[in-house]
Amino acid sequence: MERYDYLADYVEDFGYENGCQWVEFQHENIRSIAQVVKENNIDCELNLTRGNVALARTQKELENIVKSYEFVKDYLEKHSKTKMSLDNLELWDHEKCQEMLHSDKFIGGLFMRESGTVWLAKFVFGLLKYCLEQPGIDLITNGKVIRIENSKNIILENGRVIIAHHNIVHATNAYSVEYLDFVRDKIIPTRGQCSRSKSIETIFWPFGLSANEGGEYYHQSPIDGRITFGGCRWRSPNTEHNNQNDSEINDLIREEHKKFFSLWHPDIATQNCTFEIEQEWTGIMAFTIDDLPLIGPLPGDNKQFLLCGYNGDGVPNAFLCAKAVARMIANDDPYKEGKENNTITFLKMFLPERFTNSTIIQ
Ligand SMILES: Cc1cc2nc3c(=O)[nH]c(=O)nc-3n(C[C@H](O)[C@H](O)[C@H](O)COP(=O)(O)OP(=O)(O)OC[C@H]3O[C@@H](n4cnc5c(N)ncnc54)[C@H](O)[C@@H]3O)c2cc1C
């Protein structure tokens, strides 16, 4: 869930402070999720102590991981109040990988201790239950929005019209391209695919894993040993970009999923275990043209807000982004809470206004 290993890329793309702050922001997100799960007693199998390892198969991947580690080290020296800590990080060499992974295929890794997994659908149901217990909530299901008129009238596919007396928040992810002009040339709908294996008796890894710079990710359930595996979009000729069809499975990607464990974890087979797919699914992610989320007012329209475009990393970002938008709507400062707690609760570079006013990100 946490992306220390992306730091070198973030720094390269968005600058040192912005990159480091984004990793801080993700940590604060996870802490906020943990708090809300605890306060509301949401059963969503949240486990933030199992850790995650980002694995390197090539020298280039290894260099990137080491660079990210060095950036964290440097940032911590310069920012004494940060809640990030080097105690959470461990660089693994080839031998350590071999010892921990049942595989001699990885030349190094970055193990992130304060990191883990959450059953997202269960978390969302928990939040929904909380919302429905509040007064004045009206939940409309099967109500596909097809158009917004005058920043006020929300036109549904079934002909119904909802009047928005205050504000409209577009949390419709990549699907927003279907009805919102502003995002059409900024969001690229991208299909992701996951598989889950049958139960496996042996637990090979108590932590989560990722390879290919986050392109592949997997973990094994401590309860039934099932492996959940995602990624391999590279196998598709168009890397699944501009694909909004989540009702089908890509067979080429399925083949790669099947091959992955015999290629990269051959020791599994020697223990009489196989990665046999029992369930698989696809979903649509909102990639953006500048790799940054779109969070905040729709430029030129103070009634509508965007809350989308996580580039496939919604879990460590969405929660506090939503809180920031709620603060904006309430005319409250989305940065205030962060300043008070020495944390980061919103990033200016996410504002959609960056596309219409280039001076916004400094
Ligand atoms: C296979 C796969 C694996 C992933 N793995 C991870 C992971 O390991 N870690 C991680 O951080 N992220 C992961 N993601 C990404 C993560 O799922 C997204 O970032 C996250 O779901 C985005 O949340 P969201 O609420 O913005 O959008 P969504 O979860 O896409 O929700 C959008 C909602 O809007 C509704 N909607 C759409 N159009 C309309 C309309 N016209 N009218 C009304 N309602 C509409 C949809 O029905 C949906 O409920 C993965 C995604 C996929 C597909």
Ligand as a Chemical Component Dictionary entry (heavy atoms), coordinates in Angstrom:
data_LIG
# 
_chem_comp.id                   LIG 
_chem_comp.type                 NON-POLYMER 
_chem_comp.pdbx_formal_charge   0 
_chem_comp.three_letter_code    LIG 
# 
loop_
_chem_comp_atom.comp_id 
_chem_comp_atom.atom_id 
_chem_comp_atom.alt_atom_id 
_chem_comp_atom.type_symbol 
_chem_comp_atom.charge 
_chem_comp_atom.model_Cartn_x 
_chem_comp_atom.model_Cartn_y 
_chem_comp_atom.model_Cartn_z 
_chem_comp_atom.pdbx_ordinal 
LIG C1  C1  C 0 -7.317  -4.924 -11.264 1  
LIG C2  C2  C 0 -7.037  -3.726 -10.420 2  
LIG C3  C3  C 0 -6.147  -3.799 -9.368  3  
LIG C4  C4  C 0 -5.903  -2.682 -8.561  4  
LIG N1  N1  N 0 -5.017  -2.811 -7.523  5  
LIG C5  C5  C 0 -4.774  -1.731 -6.744  6  
LIG C6  C6  C 0 -3.864  -1.817 -5.665  7  
LIG O1  O1  O 0 -3.306  -2.880 -5.391  8  
LIG N2  N2  N 0 -3.623  -0.710 -4.942  9  
LIG C7  C7  C 0 -4.221  0.487  -5.219  10 
LIG O2  O2  O 0 -3.951  1.490  -4.563  11 
LIG N3  N3  N 0 -5.113  0.579  -6.221  12 
LIG C8  C8  C 0 -5.383  -0.478 -6.998  13 
LIG N4  N4  N 0 -6.238  -0.359 -8.038  14 
LIG C9  C9  C 0 -6.811  0.959  -8.339  15 
LIG C10 C10 C 0 -7.980  1.299  -7.440  16 
LIG O3  O3  O 0 -8.952  0.290  -7.573  17 
LIG C11 C11 C 0 -8.529  2.662  -7.879  18 
LIG O4  O4  O 0 -7.514  3.626  -7.793  19 
LIG C12 C12 C 0 -9.691  3.063  -6.993  20 
LIG O5  O5  O 0 -10.742 2.125  -7.071  21 
LIG C13 C13 C 0 -10.227 4.410  -7.451  22 
LIG O6  O6  O 0 -11.314 4.739  -6.610  23 
LIG P1  P1  P 0 -12.438 5.720  -7.127  24 
LIG O7  O7  O 0 -13.462 5.738  -6.033  25 
LIG O8  O8  O 0 -11.822 6.996  -7.562  26 
LIG O9  O9  O 0 -13.046 5.052  -8.443  27 
LIG P2  P2  P 0 -13.794 3.671  -8.670  28 
LIG O10 O10 O 0 -13.450 2.705  -7.584  29 
LIG O11 O11 O 0 -13.547 3.277  -10.088 30 
LIG O12 O12 O 0 -15.310 4.076  -8.497  31 
LIG C14 C14 C 0 -15.973 4.875  -9.445  32 
LIG C15 C15 C 0 -17.459 4.769  -9.142  33 
LIG O13 O13 O 0 -18.173 5.648  -10.002 34 
LIG C16 C16 C 0 -19.316 4.975  -10.512 35 
LIG N5  N5  N 0 -19.646 5.604  -11.812 36 
LIG C17 C17 C 0 -18.912 5.614  -12.936 37 
LIG N6  N6  N 0 -19.513 6.309  -13.922 38 
LIG C18 C18 C 0 -20.670 6.747  -13.404 39 
LIG C19 C19 C 0 -21.724 7.537  -13.929 40 
LIG N7  N7  N 0 -21.726 7.994  -15.180 41 
LIG N8  N8  N 0 -22.790 7.822  -13.121 42 
LIG C20 C20 C 0 -22.814 7.354  -11.835 43 
LIG N9  N9  N 0 -21.817 6.621  -11.268 44 
LIG C21 C21 C 0 -20.767 6.318  -12.061 45 
LIG C22 C22 C 0 -18.859 3.527  -10.664 46 
LIG O14 O14 O 0 -19.985 2.661  -10.704 47 
LIG C23 C23 C 0 -18.002 3.357  -9.413  48 
LIG O15 O15 O 0 -18.789 2.970  -8.302  49 
LIG C24 C24 C 0 -6.538  -1.459 -8.857  50 
LIG C25 C25 C 0 -7.443  -1.371 -9.910  51 
LIG C26 C26 C 0 -7.693  -2.499 -10.702 52 
LIG C27 C27 C 0 -8.671  -2.364 -11.813 53 
# 
loop_
_chem_comp_bond.comp_id 
_chem_comp_bond.atom_id_1 
_chem_comp_bond.atom_id_2 
_chem_comp_bond.value_order 
_chem_comp_bond.pdbx_ordinal 
LIG C1  C2  SING 1  
LIG C2  C3  SING 2  
LIG C2  C26 DOUB 3  
LIG C3  C4  DOUB 4  
LIG C4  N1  SING 5  
LIG C4  C24 SING 6  
LIG N1  C5  DOUB 7  
LIG C5  C6  SING 8  
LIG C5  C8  SING 9  
LIG C6  O1  DOUB 10 
LIG C6  N2  SING 11 
LIG N2  C7  SING 12 
LIG C7  O2  DOUB 13 
LIG C7  N3  SING 14 
LIG N3  C8  DOUB 15 
LIG C8  N4  SING 16 
LIG N4  C9  SING 17 
LIG N4  C24 SING 18 
LIG C9  C10 SING 19 
LIG C10 O3  SING 20 
LIG C10 C11 SING 21 
LIG C11 O4  SING 22 
LIG C11 C12 SING 23 
LIG C12 O5  SING 24 
LIG C12 C13 SING 25 
LIG C13 O6  SING 26 
LIG O6  P1  SING 27 
LIG P1  O7  DOUB 28 
LIG P1  O8  SING 29 
LIG P1  O9  SING 30 
LIG O9  P2  SING 31 
LIG P2  O10 DOUB 32 
LIG P2  O11 SING 33 
LIG P2  O12 SING 34 
LIG O12 C14 SING 35 
LIG C14 C15 SING 36 
LIG C15 O13 SING 37 
LIG C15 C23 SING 38 
LIG O13 C16 SING 39 
LIG C16 N5  SING 40 
LIG C16 C22 SING 41 
LIG N5  C17 SING 42 
LIG N5  C21 SING 43 
LIG C17 N6  DOUB 44 
LIG N6  C18 SING 45 
LIG C18 C19 SING 46 
LIG C18 C21 DOUB 47 
LIG C19 N7  SING 48 
LIG C19 N8  DOUB 49 
LIG N8  C20 SING 50 
LIG C20 N9  DOUB 51 
LIG N9  C21 SING 52 
LIG C22 O14 SING 53 
LIG C22 C23 SING 54 
LIG C23 O15 SING 55 
LIG C24 C25 DOUB 56 
LIG C25 C26 SING 57 
LIG C26 C27 SING 58 
# 
